[in-house]
Structure formats: structure tokens, C-alpha cells
């Protein structure tokens, strides 16, 4: 079933195709930054907490995993308004995370420790975008 043109597409978890494209398109060397656009569920899947609370649990659990691969959060901000976006597309938070390399990111998300906590992220989000970026040389 396809999404009508006036409804935004929902995406939360990566697909096999998105991993394949990551290796085809993201630079193999040097740091990468992951721009996260996050839209929280009112109530996280599984109930008992808000989407924002579930994402906070995910963030706290990921902190040591991120540090272990040499990553760091560059900034976090509340999103107030999608000034240029498809109708109905809204975000609650924007997050920029830097990894020393594409492979460091992949190592983290494929680790057993990450796999044990990623359910908090999936439960928290009604929609998300994760955009791989690399800074232009100075």
C-alpha cells in the first residue's frame, strides 16, 4: 500500500537497502555527522511512558556506546517549525551526532550492546530521518 501524496512517509528503523546505500554513498574515510530529525509518539509503544521519555532512556543507554566508538553529540535542539517541508511534516527534536568514520557508526549500531537498547528508540518515535553528512574541507 502506498502513501498518498498529501501524507508524509513514516520511517523509524533502517532497512537493508539503507545500509547498502550508506556504504555506496557515505565517505569511507574521515568523520561523518548524522543529522537526526525526530518526531516522538505521544505514548511510547508498550505504554507507560511518553515517546520523549523512551527516547531519553535510549539516549542514556547509547552514551557509553557512542563514546566507545569515538562518537559525540555535537548539538541537540527542540524543533519548533518545519518552515520548508511537505504538508503535515513536523519534528520535535533535531540532533547532530559525529562519528570518527562511517565504519565506527556501523560498528556501534551492529553491536550486541546497541541491539539490546535500540527498542527504546523504535518505541519512542512516530517518525524519523537520519541523514548522513560529511563536512566540506576547509
N, C-alpha and C positions, 0 to 999 in steps of 0.2 A: 504494500500500500504506500503510495507516495504522499508526501506532504503538500497540501495546497500551497500555491504561490504566496498567498497572504499570511500563512502561518510560518513562523521561524522554525528551522530544523533544530531538533534537540540532540545533543551529543554530550556524553559524560565520560565514557571509557574509551581507550584507544582500541583500534582494530588491527588485525594482522596487516591490512593494507597501509594503515598509517605508520606502522613500524617499518614496513618495506620502503615507503616514501621517505621516511626520516633518513635512512641510510643512502638513499639516492640523492637527496636534496640538501641535507644539512652538511656543513663543512666537517670533514673528518678530523681536522686539526684545529686547535685553539678553542677558546671558550665559546659557549653558546648561552644565550639567555632565553628563558621560557616565559613568554607573556601569557599569564593565566587570566581569563575572563570568567568570573564565577557568578552563578545565579543559584541561590540557596532555596531548598524546599522550605515551605512553612514548617512542616513537620518531617523530620528525617524518616527514611524508610526504617521500619522496625519500631517506630513510635518512641515516646518517652523523652524526646529532646527535639530542639529545633534543628534545621539544617545548618545554621551558623554554629550551633554547639557541636554538632557532629563533625563539622569541618575543623573546628578548634581542636577536637580530640585527634583528628588526623594530623594536623599541623604539629601538635606537640609530639606525637609519635614519630613523625618524619624528621624532626630537628636533628637527632643524632645520626640518622641515616644520611641526611644531606651533608652534614659535617664530615662524615666518614669518607665520602667520595670527593670532598673538596668543594662542595657547593655552598651557596649562601643566598639568603633572601636579600635582594637589593632594595626593594620597597614594597609596601602594601598600602592600598588606599581604598576607601569606600568609593563606589561608583554612584554618581548622582543622576546622570542623564546621558543616554546614548544620543549625542547630538546628530551624528550621521550614522544611521543604522536602518535595517529593514523595519517596517511597522511591527510593533509589539516586541522587539528585541530589547531586553533590559538586563542589566548586570548589577549585582550587589557589591562586588569587590573585584579589584584588579591587583594582581600580584606579579612581580618580576623576580625570577629566580635565576641565578647564574651558576653554571656548571663549568668545570675546567675543560670539558670536552663533551661531545655528543656521546661518546662511549661511557663516560662517567655517569651521565644521566641514565643510559640504558642499563648499566650495571646496577644502579640503585633500584630502578623500577622492576627489574627482573629478580632482585634478591628475595630470598625467603622472608627476611625481616620486613621488607616492604609489602610483599604479598599478604603478610599477616595483618597489616593495618589498613590497606587500601580500601577495605569495605567501608570504613568511616567516610571516605571521600565519596564513594558511589552513593552511599545512603544520604549524604548531605546535599548533593547537587541535583537541581532540576535541569540544569543546562550548564555547559562549559565550553570554552575554547582554550586550546593550548597551542600557542603559536611559537614555533622555533625561530629564533633570530640570532644573528651574529653581528657584532658591531663592525662598522666600516673602519678600515685602517685610518689612523690619524694622519 
